Amino acid sequence: MTVRVPGKVNLQLSVGPLREDGYHDIATLFQAVSIFDDVRVALAEDRDRQDLFAIMINADHPHGIPTDKGNLAYLAAELMFNRFQLDTPIDITIEKRIPVAGGMAGGSANAAGVIVAIDSLFSLGLSKSEMEELGAEIGSDVPFSIAGGTAVGTGRGEQLTPALARGEYSWVLALSSNGLSTPAIYKECDRLREGMEISAPQVNESLMHALRSGDAKALGKSLQNDLQPAACSIRPALRLILDVGMDYGALGGIVSGSGPTVAFLAEDEDHALDLVVALTSSGVVGNVVRATGPVVGATVIDR
Ligand code: C5P
């Protein structure tokens, strides 16, 4: 059973004050984009094997990606096995293309893939919303990885409402080979805002309007991420990347989620290609790729 799962960018990320449980209430607009991981789940050949889950990672740089409880895919498998009393060992193979710890919900996408694959493999018959609820127990971004499209996320980001988005958007993503830790970025955000009055998070109306009318120029101007100052504080090179992309005519540029991926909005595919060339030749970014959004969430592509 192979499930294809998309990465995401946050078109807006509004962060409220620190909650007592260590999370922050947020209001965010997610868009799933066309960078995909493939998660393959198969029954293990050795049905009497001790370990219920074996995770294999195929990636350009697989080192440092955990294959145990440190991987959200493992936690998702464990949750599904406990909840549905499954006991046949499975092999999980992840083809990784979404940047690791890149602010594009790559780990969450893998957990989403495991939930959807186990549902199909064991014929559990779960609805999408049931799978999203299970995903929320693993991480704040997992429900969106299952849902896909364009959606408003509230609460920790796990409460989703589909957003009306017209048209297709062309993105240029400046990837970093060194990831950033999401908890560290939220912590830095709290530090930078210490002593300030922080209001409840809200989705920006002009952004929603731009999306409804399919107006890429207006959307580019409305991109906004409260975690961006924190990501730039910890990784100052991101400011330079943002400046270069804007100098080369991007409609808008933003750190995606907790970073360090920087997402630039282009007018169309040709403009995106120009931006890729300009950013690559500027020498400030190693790896620049194009993606379009919105795309669908976790989908079974092979049985
Ligand atoms: O939910 P997830 O496991 O992806 O969150 C990772 C960490 O990011 C949390 O432990 C928390 O420190 C931070 N976080 C937060 N507020 C959110 C989402 C995540 O503070 N809404």
Boltz pocket constraint, residues with backbone or C-beta under 6 A from the ligand:
constraints:
  - pocket:
      binder: B
      contacts: [[A, 22], [A, 23], [A, 24], [A, 25], [A, 26], [A, 138], [A, 139], [A, 140], [A, 141], [A, 155], [A, 156], [A, 157], [A, 182], [A, 183], [A, 186]]
      max_distance: 6.0
